[in-house]
């Protein structure tokens, strides 16, 4: 059996993620916030860079042998066989628009896969986290996915529809799904806590979905890419309550 992660490591990751999130609030809705563009055209701010730098520095203190993969800095090699996966602000576009649905994402990967994951929503004062073998929790208590069966009437989140191939939106609407956006990490948190049935991300990097496999598994749901693969390197993400997963995949593939 795959061994559980130790509770102390989960608690440390949660505390550090929350502290990184609190730091971003200094820039949130500030008139002094400056938005820059990276080479790929996506936005980045001082809050993104500060949060990742803080996390890297703290992880180096608490887990000096572990590697780190983050969005804003070059990867750091480790000696332990483990690596931390960081997205200091997932939903930077929401952050720069003053929308309080952005998140801080932290995950730990070991030889068995993703061992722990944290989704922190600092502007909402909410976190969702899980450790392998320890269950999924939120600030409201134990977290579990919904029991909604079938796409008809199922709420399906996405970060946007701009990256969706033609026909997929129409196909889901024809199946009766209710589509909503401003997803990012927030959408995955909604799935894990049973408030929506699914979250779809047609294009992601590993740090966009690092926490999702363990969070969804421990909440009783399911996470794959859009090809059905279970890792975080597939370039896409699909999180569901499990009941709608295969039907949703079939509709998306058919479209």
SERO-344599 format. One record per residue (C-alpha): residue number from 1; residue in one letter; x, y, z. Coordinates in steps of 0.25 Angstrom, whole numbers, plus 5000, padded with zeros to 4 digits. Layout:
+-----+---------+------+-------+------+
| num | residuo | east | north |   up |
+-----+---------+------+-------+------+
| NUM |       A |    X |     Y |    Z |
...
+-----+---------+------+-------+------+
//
This chain:
+-----+---------+------+-------+------+
| num | residuo | east | north |   up |
+-----+---------+------+-------+------+
|   1 |       X | 5000 |  5000 | 5000 |
|   2 |       X | 5004 |  5014 | 4997 |
|   3 |       X | 5009 |  5020 | 5011 |
|   4 |       X | 5002 |  5033 | 5016 |
|   5 |       X | 5009 |  5046 | 5017 |
|   6 |       X | 5012 |  5050 | 5032 |
|   7 |       X | 5002 |  5060 | 5038 |
|   8 |       X | 5014 |  5070 | 5042 |
|   9 |       X | 5018 |  5072 | 5028 |
|  10 |       X | 5004 |  5075 | 5024 |
|  11 |       X | 5002 |  5085 | 5035 |
|  12 |       X | 5015 |  5092 | 5031 |
|  13 |       X | 5011 |  5093 | 5017 |
|  14 |       X | 4998 |  5099 | 5020 |
|  15 |       X | 5003 |  5109 | 5030 |
|  16 |       X | 5014 |  5114 | 5019 |
|  17 |       X | 5003 |  5114 | 5008 |
|  18 |       X | 4994 |  5123 | 5017 |
|  19 |       X | 5006 |  5132 | 5021 |
|  20 |       X | 5009 |  5134 | 5006 |
|  21 |       X | 4995 |  5137 | 5003 |
|  22 |       X | 4994 |  5147 | 5014 |
|  23 |       X | 5006 |  5154 | 5008 |
|  24 |       X | 4999 |  5155 | 4994 |
|  25 |       X | 4988 |  5163 | 5001 |
|  26 |       X | 4997 |  5175 | 5002 |
|  27 |       X | 4996 |  5177 | 4987 |
|  28 |       X | 4982 |  5172 | 4985 |
|  29 |       X | 4973 |  5184 | 4980 |
|  30 |       X | 4984 |  5193 | 4982 |
|  31 |       X | 4986 |  5205 | 4973 |
|  32 |       X | 5001 |  5203 | 4974 |
|  33 |       X | 5000 |  5189 | 4967 |
|  34 |       X | 5008 |  5189 | 4954 |
|  35 |       X | 5005 |  5178 | 4944 |
|  36 |       X | 5016 |  5173 | 4935 |
|  37 |       X | 5016 |  5163 | 4924 |
|  38 |       X | 5025 |  5150 | 4923 |
|  39 |       X | 5030 |  5145 | 4910 |
|  40 |       X | 5018 |  5136 | 4908 |
|  41 |       X | 5009 |  5148 | 4910 |
|  42 |       X | 5003 |  5144 | 4923 |
|  43 |       X | 5003 |  5155 | 4934 |
|  44 |       X | 5012 |  5155 | 4946 |
|  45 |       X | 5013 |  5164 | 4958 |
|  46 |       X | 5021 |  5167 | 4970 |
|  47 |       X | 5012 |  5159 | 4978 |
|  48 |       X | 5014 |  5146 | 4970 |
|  49 |       X | 5029 |  5148 | 4971 |
|  50 |       X | 5029 |  5151 | 4986 |
|  51 |       X | 5020 |  5139 | 4990 |
|  52 |       X | 5029 |  5129 | 4982 |
|  53 |       X | 5042 |  5135 | 4988 |
|  54 |       X | 5036 |  5134 | 5002 |
|  55 |       X | 5031 |  5120 | 5000 |
|  56 |       X | 5045 |  5116 | 4994 |
|  57 |       X | 5052 |  5122 | 5005 |
|  58 |       X | 5044 |  5115 | 5016 |
|  59 |       X | 5044 |  5102 | 5009 |
|  60 |       X | 5059 |  5102 | 5009 |
|  61 |       X | 5059 |  5104 | 5024 |
|  62 |       X | 5049 |  5093 | 5027 |
|  63 |       X | 5052 |  5083 | 5016 |
|  64 |       X | 5066 |  5086 | 5011 |
|  65 |       X | 5068 |  5073 | 5003 |
|  66 |       X | 5055 |  5075 | 4995 |
|  67 |       X | 5055 |  5081 | 4980 |
|  68 |       X | 5045 |  5092 | 4976 |
|  69 |       X | 5037 |  5094 | 4963 |
|  70 |       X | 5031 |  5108 | 4963 |
|  71 |       X | 5024 |  5117 | 4953 |
|  72 |       X | 5033 |  5129 | 4954 |
|  73 |       X | 5047 |  5124 | 4957 |
|  74 |       X | 5056 |  5113 | 4951 |
|  75 |       X | 5055 |  5099 | 4957 |
|  76 |       X | 5063 |  5096 | 4969 |
|  77 |       X | 5069 |  5082 | 4969 |
|  78 |       X | 5068 |  5073 | 4982 |
|  79 |       X | 5075 |  5061 | 4988 |
|  80 |       X | 5063 |  5054 | 4995 |
|  81 |       X | 5055 |  5050 | 4983 |
|  82 |       X | 5044 |  5059 | 4987 |
|  83 |       X | 5040 |  5072 | 4980 |
|  84 |       X | 5030 |  5084 | 4984 |
|  85 |       X | 5022 |  5089 | 4973 |
|  86 |       X | 5018 |  5104 | 4975 |
|  87 |       X | 5008 |  5114 | 4968 |
|  88 |       X | 5009 |  5126 | 4976 |
|  89 |       X | 4997 |  5132 | 4970 |
|  90 |       X | 4988 |  5123 | 4962 |
|  91 |       X | 4978 |  5133 | 4955 |
|  92 |       X | 4988 |  5145 | 4954 |
|  93 |       X | 4977 |  5151 | 4944 |
|  94 |       X | 4967 |  5150 | 4955 |
|  95 |       X | 4977 |  5156 | 4965 |
|  96 |       X | 4980 |  5168 | 4956 |
|  97 |       X | 4965 |  5171 | 4953 |
|  98 |       X | 4962 |  5171 | 4968 |
|  99 |       X | 4954 |  5158 | 4967 |
| 100 |       X | 4956 |  5150 | 4981 |
| 101 |       X | 4956 |  5137 | 4974 |
| 102 |       X | 4971 |  5135 | 4972 |
| 103 |       X | 4979 |  5125 | 4980 |
| 104 |       X | 4992 |  5120 | 4985 |
| 105 |       X | 4995 |  5106 | 4981 |
| 106 |       X | 5006 |  5097 | 4988 |
| 107 |       X | 5008 |  5082 | 4986 |
| 108 |       X | 5018 |  5072 | 4990 |
| 109 |       X | 5022 |  5060 | 4981 |
| 110 |       X | 5030 |  5048 | 4985 |
| 111 |       X | 5033 |  5034 | 4979 |
| 112 |       X | 5018 |  5030 | 4980 |
| 113 |       X | 5012 |  5043 | 4974 |
| 114 |       X | 5006 |  5055 | 4979 |
| 115 |       X | 5006 |  5053 | 4995 |
| 116 |       X | 5000 |  5066 | 4999 |
| 117 |       X | 4993 |  5078 | 4993 |
| 118 |       X | 4988 |  5092 | 4998 |
| 119 |       X | 4979 |  5102 | 4991 |
| 120 |       X | 4978 |  5115 | 4999 |
| 121 |       X | 4969 |  5126 | 4995 |
| 122 |       X | 4974 |  5137 | 5003 |
| 123 |       X | 4964 |  5148 | 4999 |
| 124 |       X | 4953 |  5139 | 5003 |
| 125 |       X | 4959 |  5134 | 5016 |
| 126 |       X | 4958 |  5119 | 5012 |
| 127 |       X | 4967 |  5107 | 5010 |
| 128 |       X | 4965 |  5093 | 5005 |
| 129 |       X | 4976 |  5083 | 5007 |
| 130 |       X | 4979 |  5068 | 5007 |
| 131 |       X | 4990 |  5059 | 5011 |
| 132 |       X | 4991 |  5045 | 5005 |
| 133 |       X | 4984 |  5035 | 5014 |
| 134 |       X | 4979 |  5046 | 5023 |
| 135 |       X | 4967 |  5051 | 5016 |
| 136 |       X | 4963 |  5065 | 5011 |
| 137 |       X | 4959 |  5077 | 5019 |
| 138 |       X | 4955 |  5091 | 5018 |
| 139 |       X | 4953 |  5102 | 5028 |
| 140 |       X | 4938 |  5097 | 5029 |
| 141 |       X | 4943 |  5083 | 5033 |
| 142 |       X | 4944 |  5070 | 5026 |
| 143 |       X | 4943 |  5072 | 5011 |
| 144 |       X | 4936 |  5063 | 5001 |
| 145 |       X | 4931 |  5064 | 4987 |
| 146 |       X | 4916 |  5064 | 4983 |
| 147 |       X | 4907 |  5053 | 4979 |
| 148 |       X | 4902 |  5059 | 4967 |
| 149 |       X | 4900 |  5048 | 4956 |
| 150 |       X | 4900 |  5051 | 4941 |
| 151 |       X | 4903 |  5064 | 4933 |
| 152 |       X | 4889 |  5069 | 4933 |
| 153 |       X | 4889 |  5080 | 4943 |
| 154 |       X | 4903 |  5078 | 4947 |
| 155 |       X | 4911 |  5091 | 4950 |
| 156 |       X | 4924 |  5091 | 4942 |
| 157 |       X | 4935 |  5101 | 4944 |
| 158 |       X | 4946 |  5106 | 4936 |
| 159 |       X | 4957 |  5117 | 4936 |
| 160 |       X | 4952 |  5122 | 4923 |
| 161 |       X | 4946 |  5118 | 4910 |
| 162 |       X | 4957 |  5124 | 4901 |
| 163 |       X | 4965 |  5112 | 4901 |
| 164 |       X | 4954 |  5102 | 4898 |
| 165 |       X | 4954 |  5096 | 4884 |
| 166 |       X | 4942 |  5099 | 4876 |
| 167 |       X | 4929 |  5091 | 4879 |
| 168 |       X | 4932 |  5087 | 4893 |
| 169 |       X | 4924 |  5098 | 4900 |
| 170 |       X | 4912 |  5095 | 4891 |
| 171 |       X | 4914 |  5080 | 4894 |
| 172 |       X | 4913 |  5082 | 4909 |
| 173 |       X | 4902 |  5091 | 4908 |
| 174 |       X | 4894 |  5081 | 4900 |
| 175 |       X | 4897 |  5071 | 4911 |
| 176 |       X | 4890 |  5080 | 4921 |
| 177 |       X | 4903 |  5085 | 4928 |
| 178 |       X | 4903 |  5098 | 4935 |
| 179 |       X | 4916 |  5105 | 4931 |
| 180 |       X | 4923 |  5116 | 4940 |
| 181 |       X | 4937 |  5122 | 4939 |
| 182 |       X | 4947 |  5130 | 4948 |
| 183 |       X | 4951 |  5116 | 4952 |
| 184 |       X | 4966 |  5113 | 4954 |
| 185 |       X | 4970 |  5107 | 4967 |
| 186 |       X | 4956 |  5113 | 4972 |
| 187 |       X | 4949 |  5103 | 4963 |
| 188 |       X | 4956 |  5091 | 4968 |
| 189 |       X | 4953 |  5095 | 4982 |
| 190 |       X | 4939 |  5096 | 4979 |
| 191 |       X | 4939 |  5082 | 4973 |
| 192 |       X | 4946 |  5076 | 4986 |
| 193 |       X | 4936 |  5083 | 4995 |
| 194 |       X | 4924 |  5078 | 4988 |
| 195 |       X | 4919 |  5091 | 4983 |
| 196 |       X | 4921 |  5088 | 4968 |
| 197 |       X | 4922 |  5075 | 4960 |
| 198 |       X | 4934 |  5078 | 4951 |
| 199 |       X | 4945 |  5087 | 4947 |
| 200 |       X | 4951 |  5087 | 4933 |
| 201 |       X | 4965 |  5093 | 4929 |
| 202 |       X | 4969 |  5090 | 4915 |
| 203 |       X | 4983 |  5096 | 4916 |
| 204 |       X | 4991 |  5095 | 4929 |
| 205 |       X | 5005 |  5095 | 4934 |
| 206 |       X | 5009 |  5085 | 4945 |
| 207 |       X | 5009 |  5096 | 4956 |
| 208 |       X | 4994 |  5100 | 4952 |
| 209 |       X | 4989 |  5086 | 4956 |
| 210 |       X | 5000 |  5081 | 4966 |
| 211 |       X | 4991 |  5079 | 4978 |
| 212 |       X | 4979 |  5074 | 4970 |
| 213 |       X | 4981 |  5059 | 4970 |
| 214 |       X | 4983 |  5057 | 4985 |
| 215 |       X | 4972 |  5067 | 4988 |
| 216 |       X | 4962 |  5061 | 4979 |
| 217 |       X | 4965 |  5046 | 4983 |
| 218 |       X | 4964 |  5049 | 4998 |
| 219 |       X | 4951 |  5057 | 4996 |
| 220 |       X | 4945 |  5044 | 4989 |
| 221 |       X | 4946 |  5050 | 4974 |
| 222 |       X | 4955 |  5048 | 4962 |
| 223 |       X | 4966 |  5056 | 4955 |
| 224 |       X | 4971 |  5053 | 4941 |
| 225 |       X | 4976 |  5061 | 4929 |
| 226 |       X | 4967 |  5061 | 4917 |
| 227 |       X | 4973 |  5049 | 4911 |
| 228 |       X | 4970 |  5041 | 4924 |
| 229 |       X | 4984 |  5041 | 4930 |
| 230 |       X | 4985 |  5042 | 4945 |
| 231 |       X | 4998 |  5051 | 4946 |
| 232 |       X | 5000 |  5066 | 4945 |
| 233 |       X | 5009 |  5066 | 4933 |
| 234 |       X | 4998 |  5064 | 4923 |
| 235 |       X | 4996 |  5079 | 4919 |
| 236 |       X | 4981 |  5079 | 4923 |
| 237 |       X | 4973 |  5076 | 4936 |
| 238 |       X | 4959 |  5070 | 4939 |
| 239 |       X | 4954 |  5069 | 4953 |
| 240 |       X | 4940 |  5063 | 4956 |
| 241 |       X | 4932 |  5057 | 4967 |
| 242 |       X | 4935 |  5044 | 4960 |
| 243 |       X | 4920 |  5041 | 4956 |
| 244 |       X | 4921 |  5050 | 4944 |
| 245 |       X | 4936 |  5048 | 4940 |
| 246 |       X | 4934 |  5038 | 4929 |
| 247 |       X | 4922 |  5044 | 4923 |
| 248 |       X | 4929 |  5058 | 4923 |
| 249 |       X | 4941 |  5052 | 4917 |
| 250 |       X | 4933 |  5045 | 4906 |
| 251 |       X | 4926 |  5058 | 4903 |
| 252 |       X | 4939 |  5066 | 4902 |
| 253 |       X | 4945 |  5056 | 4893 |
| 254 |       X | 4933 |  5055 | 4884 |
| 255 |       X | 4933 |  5070 | 4882 |
+-----+---------+------+-------+------+
//
